[in-house]
Amino acid sequence: MIKSFQFFQLDWNETSPGITQKGFESDGSRFRLVQYAVDAKHEEWCARGHIGLVLDGEIEFETPEEKLRIKSGEAFEIPEGTPHRAKNVASVPSRFFLAD
């Protein structure tokens, strides 16, 4: 069955200082639009796998072994079980779409 969601009508929720998101879950999958304000960073480590696309700005993902910057228009994949966290390294708010 094909499903449709009014994604852009969902409310923004602040999850950490300077980090807001909106999203929904369907059949065990989670879809989110995330925005990081200038200089915002997620301090806690996450180990959930993600695939995503940076829509605006530039996000730096950090693992215990590496750091990788993803710019607007670039997609990324973080494997399940890989500890990671993110921060905005652009001079403007950065937005990205996540599926996990």
N, C-alpha and C positions, 0 to 999 in steps of 0.2 A: 504494500500500500504506500503510495506517495503521500507525504505530509507537507504542509506549509505552515510556517510560523511568522508572525508579525514581529520580527526581530528588532527592528528599529523603533518600535513602539514600547519596548521594555524600558523600565526605569534603570538609571545608573545607580550602583551601590558602591560605596567606598569600602575597600577591603583592607587597606593599609594607608598610612598617610601619603597622599599624593597619587594613590592608585585606585582607579574606579573601573568597574566592569558591569556588563549586562550579559545575560545569557539564558540558556535553557538546557534541560536534559531530555533526551528521548531515547528509549530502548537501550539504556546503559551508556550512551554517548553524551558528552557534554560539549556544548558550543558556546564560545564567549567572545565578546569584543572587549578588549582591555585597553585602558589608556593610562599612561604614566606621565605625570606632570614633569616639568623640567627638574632635573636632579633627583627624581623619585627612584627608589630602589626597594626591592623586596629583600628583607634581611634574612628571612627563614629559608631553609633548604626545602625543596620540593623533589619528590622522587617519582611523581606520576609522569607517564609519557605524554608527549604533546606533538602535534603537527600544527604548523601555523604559517601565517603570512603577515609580514610587517606592511601596514598600509601607509603610515606616516612616520617620519623621524628615523631613529636608529636605536636599537636595543642591544645591550651587551648581555649575553648569557654566560654565566660562570659555572664551571664544574670544579671539583677538587683538582682536576688535571689541566684545565684549559679555560681560556676566555675566547668568545667568538662574537663579533659584532655583525648584526644583521640589519641591513638598510631597507628603506622603503622599496617595495617591489620584490624583495627577496623572501623566499619560503625557507622553512627550517623544520627539522625533525629532532626531537629529543627522545631517545629510547626509554621505555619503561624501566624504572629502577635506577636511572642515572640522576644522582643528586645534582640539583642546579638551582640557581637564583638569577634574577634579572635586574637591570637598572637602565634608566634612560640616559643615553650619552649624547643626545641631540640638544641643541639650543632651543628647541620647541617641544611641545608635548608629542609623545610618540604613541601610536595606536597600532594594535595588531589583533588579528583574528586567531583564535585557538580552537582546536578540536582535540578532545581526549576521551 
